[in-house]
Amino acid sequence: MQVRVIRGTKQIGGCVTEITSSKKTKILIDYGENLDNDDVLEIDGLTKGNKSYDAVFITHSHGDHIGCINHILDDIPVYVEPISKRIYEITAKFTHKNIRKDTLDMEFEKSIQVKDIKVTAYLADHSAYNAAMLLIEADGKKVLHTGDFRGHGTKGDLLDKMIQKIGTVDLIVTEGTVLSRTDGTGKEIICQTEKELTKKATEIFKKYDQVFILQSGTNIDRITSFYESAVSSGKNFIEDLFTTSIVFSLDNLKIPNPETFNKVYTWIPLYYEDKIEFKEYVDPLEKYCSMYSYSNNKYAMLVKSSMISSIELLHNKNHITNACLIYSMWAGYQEDAKTKKFLEDIKKYNIKDIIYLHTSGHADYKTLKKLNKLKAKKVITIHTVDGNKLKEILDNVYIVNDNEGVNVI
């Protein structure tokens, strides 16, 4: 086998990895957007010209991994885990992007054979629900592509379980997002766990009557964390339309939702009520909207940067009295013009305190070190701007540039 990172050795997001067998079977792993623009990476045989790829596999539903699959030639099979596909479709709908409908299901621990290449997906702990690691086998060799993963979420034990199942591999392609981030001390980055975050959130929730939360609606671990903090501090929990639509798409009624959970409600901004294209989401959820959700003035509410009119409405009805906003995403997103304006505008509506409370969706140093147990002969890092730092953590790290082929030995 040969591995070639088409894009991703010097950037976070938009990574594309090619794997080719000795019989010239060729697959791609992930085909998403750059984080800083919507430019599509055109690839001969994938998006134009005659087909030269036998399949594409998607690790999870984040746009920088799946967001460009609608540009792939129609006759190339695209494999996606079914719930990840639903999340992708809902997200695309709400962000006015095109959707590729004809994908094939990829199930965890059920191998898919693409000619002489076998691909097996394993469930990973990540901020995206049902994210996958992929084991690729051909020519008597094994390659593990980690996708995005971590060890400090609610499913933090999954990496150890997977390592026990697959034993050793010949090559690892791993994400290295945190390698370029620092806490300013020069020490290893060790992320707080989701459990620790929940405890801190509960302390904050108890100090305020209203808590507005700016977070990803697809980060299910975080939704659950903040729900627990809301209920333990005597508050109702209000999900925005997008988040509730995502939650119901998971077919898991153990995740906070207004159907099976007490004190969970939905907020439908006026913007969506008047849009015919969102009728399929608005109509089923209207029954979960209630004046009671906020009229007692003790609530936690998930918001988006597009919901400033909703916050203004609550303020005008005197439903914002002692409030804060919790910012629970990567700090870098605050530089986005729309987010920056939102964070300024909310101060007009009696929300003076903005509190940063977040933990990464990516593997910290402690978790990355566990990959040494796989005893790989070579390790390549992607999804990073500082791959050299991986040499301080893992054995046999091999630094490559985009489009440089690496033979699996």
C-alpha positions in Angstrom: 0.0 0.0 0.0 0.9 3.6 -0.4 -0.5 6.5 1.5 -0.6 10.1 0.1 -2.0 13.0 2.1 -3.4 15.2 -0.7 -4.2 18.0 1.7 -3.8 18.3 5.5 -0.1 18.0 6.6 0.1 21.8 7.2 -3.4 22.8 8.0 -6.3 22.0 10.4 -9.5 21.0 8.5 -10.1 20.0 4.9 -7.8 17.0 5.1 -7.9 14.5 2.2 -6.0 11.2 2.4 -5.5 8.8 -0.5 -4.6 5.1 -0.1 -3.6 2.9 -3.0 -3.0 -0.8 -3.1 -0.4 -2.7 -5.1 -3.3 -3.6 -7.5 -4.0 0.1 -8.0 -7.3 0.1 -6.1 -7.6 3.6 -4.8 -9.7 5.1 -2.0 -10.0 8.5 -0.3 -10.7 9.3 3.3 -12.6 12.5 4.0 -13.4 15.2 1.5 -14.5 18.4 3.3 -14.2 22.2 3.3 -11.3 24.4 4.4 -12.2 26.0 7.8 -11.5 29.5 6.5 -13.2 29.4 3.1 -15.7 27.3 1.0 -13.2 26.6 -1.9 -13.6 23.1 -3.4 -10.4 21.1 -3.9 -10.7 19.9 -7.5 -9.1 16.5 -8.0 -8.7 14.7 -11.3 -10.7 11.4 -11.3 -12.7 12.5 -8.2 -14.5 15.7 -9.1 -13.7 15.9 -12.8 -12.6 13.8 -15.7 -12.8 10.1 -15.8 -13.3 8.2 -12.5 -10.0 7.0 -11.0 -11.1 6.4 -7.3 -12.9 3.3 -6.3 -14.6 4.7 -3.1 -14.6 7.6 -0.6 -14.9 7.0 3.1 -16.1 9.8 5.5 -15.0 9.7 9.2 -17.7 12.0 10.6 -20.3 14.8 10.0 -18.2 18.0 10.5 -18.1 20.1 7.4 -14.3 20.0 7.1 -14.5 16.3 6.7 -17.8 15.8 4.7 -18.8 19.2 3.4 -17.6 18.7 -0.3 -19.0 15.2 -1.1 -21.7 16.7 -3.3 -18.8 17.6 -5.8 -17.6 13.9 -6.1 -18.4 12.2 -9.4 -21.7 10.4 -9.3 -20.3 7.0 -10.1 -17.8 7.0 -7.2 -19.3 5.3 -4.1 -19.3 7.4 -0.9 -19.5 5.6 2.4 -20.9 7.4 5.5 -22.1 6.2 8.9 -26.0 6.6 8.7 -26.5 8.9 11.6 -23.5 11.0 10.5 -25.2 11.4 7.2 -28.4 12.6 8.8 -26.5 15.2 10.8 -24.7 16.3 7.6 -28.0 16.6 5.7 -29.7 18.7 8.4 -26.6 20.9 8.8 -26.4 21.5 5.0 -30.1 22.4 5.0 -29.8 25.0 7.7 -26.6 26.5 6.1 -28.1 26.5 2.6 -25.6 24.1 1.1 -26.1 21.3 -1.5 -26.5 17.7 -0.3 -25.3 14.5 -1.9 -28.1 12.0 -1.4 -26.8 8.8 -2.8 -24.3 7.7 -0.1 -23.8 4.1 1.1 -24.0 3.1 4.8 -20.9 2.4 6.7 -21.5 0.4 9.9 -19.2 0.1 12.9 -17.0 -3.0 12.9 -18.6 -4.4 9.7 -15.9 -4.5 7.0 -16.4 -3.1 3.6 -14.5 -4.7 0.7 -13.5 -2.4 -2.1 -11.7 -4.8 -4.5 -8.6 -5.8 -2.7 -8.9 -3.1 0.1 -10.8 -3.9 3.2 -12.1 -1.0 5.4 -13.5 -1.3 8.9 -14.9 1.6 10.9 -14.6 1.8 14.7 -16.6 4.2 16.9 -14.4 7.1 18.2 -14.8 9.6 21.0 -15.1 13.0 19.4 -17.3 16.2 19.5 -19.1 14.9 16.4 -21.6 12.1 17.2 -20.7 8.7 15.8 -17.3 9.7 14.5 -15.2 6.8 13.1 -11.6 5.6 13.0 -10.9 3.6 9.9 -8.7 0.5 9.7 -7.6 -0.1 6.1 -6.1 -3.5 5.1 -4.5 -4.5 1.9 -1.3 -6.2 0.7 -0.9 -7.9 4.1 -0.6 -4.5 5.7 -2.7 -2.4 8.1 -3.2 1.3 8.2 -5.2 3.1 10.9 -6.7 6.5 10.0 -7.8 8.1 13.3 -10.0 10.8 11.8 -10.7 13.3 14.6 -10.8 11.8 18.1 -10.2 12.4 21.8 -10.1 10.5 25.1 -11.7 13.0 27.5 -15.3 12.9 26.3 -18.2 10.7 27.5 -16.8 7.8 25.4 -13.2 8.3 26.4 -12.6 4.5 26.8 -13.2 3.7 23.1 -9.6 4.1 22.0 -8.3 1.6 24.5 -11.0 -0.9 23.4 -10.2 -0.4 19.8 -6.5 -0.9 20.3 -7.2 -4.2 22.1 -9.3 -5.4 19.2 -7.0 -4.5 16.3 -3.6 -5.3 18.0 -0.8 -3.7 15.9 -0.7 -1.8 12.7 2.0 -0.9 10.1 1.2 2.8 9.7 -1.0 5.4 11.5 -2.4 8.6 10.0 -3.4 10.6 13.0 -4.9 14.0 13.7 -2.6 16.4 15.6 -4.8 19.4 16.2 -3.6 20.3 19.7 0.1 20.2 18.7 -0.2 23.8 17.5 -2.1 25.0 20.6 -0.5 26.0 23.9 -1.7 27.1 27.3 1.3 29.5 27.4 3.3 27.5 29.9 5.1 25.2 27.5 3.6 22.2 29.2 1.8 19.3 27.5 -1.8 20.1 26.7 -4.1 17.9 28.8 -7.7 18.7 28.2 -10.3 18.8 31.0 -12.8 16.0 30.8 -16.5 16.5 29.9 -17.3 15.5 33.4 -15.1 18.2 34.8 -16.7 20.7 32.5 -20.2 19.7 33.7 -19.2 20.4 37.3 -17.8 23.8 36.4 -20.9 24.6 34.4 -23.2 23.7 37.3 -21.4 26.2 39.5 -21.9 28.9 36.9 -25.5 28.1 36.3 -26.3 28.5 40.0 -25.1 32.1 40.0 -27.4 33.3 37.2 -31.1 33.1 36.5 -30.7 33.0 32.8 -27.8 31.3 31.0 -27.4 31.6 27.2 -25.1 29.1 25.6 -23.2 29.5 22.3 -22.1 26.1 21.2 -22.3 23.7 18.3 -25.7 22.1 17.9 -24.0 18.9 16.8 -21.8 18.5 20.0 -24.1 16.0 21.7 -21.8 15.5 24.7 -21.9 19.2 25.4 -25.7 19.4 25.1 -26.0 16.7 27.7 -23.5 18.4 30.0 -25.4 21.7 29.9 -28.7 19.9 30.3 -27.5 18.2 33.5 -26.2 21.6 34.8 -29.5 23.3 34.0 -31.7 20.8 35.8 -29.4 20.6 38.8 -29.6 24.3 39.2 -33.5 24.4 38.9 -33.7 25.7 35.3 -35.6 24.8 32.2 -33.5 23.8 29.2 -34.3 25.4 25.8 -32.9 24.0 22.6 -32.9 26.1 19.4 -34.7 24.6 16.3 -31.5 23.4 14.7 -30.3 21.6 17.8 -33.6 19.9 18.5 -33.7 18.8 14.8 -30.2 17.3 15.3 -31.2 15.6 18.6 -34.3 13.9 17.1 -32.3 12.7 14.1 -30.1 10.5 16.4 -32.9 8.0 17.2 -31.6 8.1 20.8 -34.3 9.3 23.2 -31.7 9.2 26.1 -30.2 12.4 24.7 -31.9 15.6 26.1 -35.0 16.2 23.9 -38.4 17.7 24.5 -40.3 14.4 24.0 -38.9 12.2 26.7 -37.2 14.7 29.1 -38.9 17.0 31.6 -38.0 20.7 31.4 -36.7 20.5 27.9 -38.3 22.8 25.3 -37.7 24.1 21.8 -37.3 27.7 20.6 -38.3 28.4 17.0 -37.0 31.8 15.8 -39.4 33.8 13.7 -36.9 33.6 10.8 -37.7 29.9 10.4 -41.4 30.0 10.9 -41.9 32.0 7.7 -39.6 29.9 5.5 -41.3 27.2 3.6 -38.0 25.3 3.1 -37.8 24.7 6.9 -41.4 23.5 7.2 -40.3 19.9 7.6 -38.4 20.9 10.8 -40.7 23.6 12.2 -44.1 21.8 12.0 -43.2 18.7 14.1 -41.5 20.8 16.8 -44.0 23.5 17.4 -45.8 21.4 20.0 -42.6 21.5 22.1 -42.6 25.3 22.3 -44.1 26.7 25.5 -44.3 30.1 27.2 -43.5 28.2 30.4 -40.0 27.4 29.1 -38.8 30.9 29.9 -41.7 32.7 31.7 -40.4 31.7 35.1 -37.2 33.6 34.3 -35.0 30.6 35.2 -33.8 28.9 32.1 -30.7 27.9 30.1 -31.0 28.5 26.4 -28.9 27.3 23.5 -28.4 30.1 20.9 -26.8 30.8 17.6 -25.2 34.0 16.4 -28.2 34.4 14.1 -30.6 34.6 17.1 -30.0 38.1 18.3 -33.7 39.0 17.5 -34.8 36.2 19.9 -32.6 37.6 22.7 -34.0 41.0 22.0 -37.6 39.7 22.3 -36.8 38.0 25.6 -35.3 41.3 26.9 -38.3 43.3 25.8 -40.6 41.0 27.7 -38.4 41.4 30.8 -37.2 37.7 30.7 -33.5 38.7 31.0 -32.7 39.9 34.5 -29.6 38.2 35.8 -27.9 36.6 32.8 -24.6 35.4 31.4 -23.5 33.8 28.1 -21.4 30.8 28.1 -19.1 30.5 25.0 -18.4 26.8 24.5 -16.5 26.5 21.2 -13.0 26.8 20.1 -11.8 30.3 21.1 -10.6 31.0 17.5 -14.2 31.2 16.2 -14.6 34.5 18.1 -12.7 36.2 15.4 -15.4 35.4 12.9 -17.2 38.6 12.0 -20.7 37.3 12.6 -19.7 35.8 16.0 -17.8 38.9 17.0 -20.8 41.1 16.3 -23.2 38.8 18.2 -21.0 38.8 21.3 -21.0 42.6 21.2 -24.8 43.0 20.5 -25.9 40.8 23.4 -24.5 43.3 25.8 -27.3 45.6 24.9 -29.8 43.1 26.4 -28.6 42.9 29.9 -26.1 40.1 29.3 -22.9 41.5 30.6 -20.9 38.4 31.5 -19.4 36.3 28.8 -17.8 33.1 30.2 -15.5 30.8 28.2 -16.1 27.2 29.1 -15.0 24.6 26.6 -13.0 21.5 26.2 -11.5 20.3 22.9 -13.0 17.7 20.5 -9.4 16.6 19.8 -6.9 14.3 21.3 -4.6 15.8 23.9 -1.0 14.7 24.5 -2.0 12.0 27.0 -4.4 10.4 24.5 -2.1 10.7 21.5 0.6 8.8 23.5 -1.7 5.8 23.6 -1.2 5.3 19.9 2.3 3.9 20.7 0.5 0.7 21.9 -0.2 0.0 18.2 3.5 -0.3 17.5 3.3 1.3 14.1 6.4 1.3 12.0 5.5 4.8 10.6 3.2 7.5 12.0 2.0 10.5 9.8 0.3 13.5 11.3 -2.5 15.5 9.6 -5.0 18.1 10.7 -2.2 20.2 12.3 0.1 23.1 11.5 2.9 21.8 13.6 3.4 18.1 12.9 7.0 18.1 14.1 5.8 18.2 17.7 4.4 14.7 17.3 7.9 13.4 17.5 7.9 14.4 21.2 4.9 12.1 21.8 5.0 9.1 19.4 7.6 6.7 18.1 8.5 6.5 14.4 6.9 9.8 13.3 7.5 10.4 9.7 7.1 14.0 8.6 5.6 14.4 5.1 4.3 17.3 2.9 1.1 17.3 1.0 1.1 15.0 -2.1 4.2 13.1 -0.9 3.6 9.3 -1.1 4.6 7.1 1.8 5.0 3.3 1.3 3.5 1.1 4.0 6.3 -1.3 5.1 
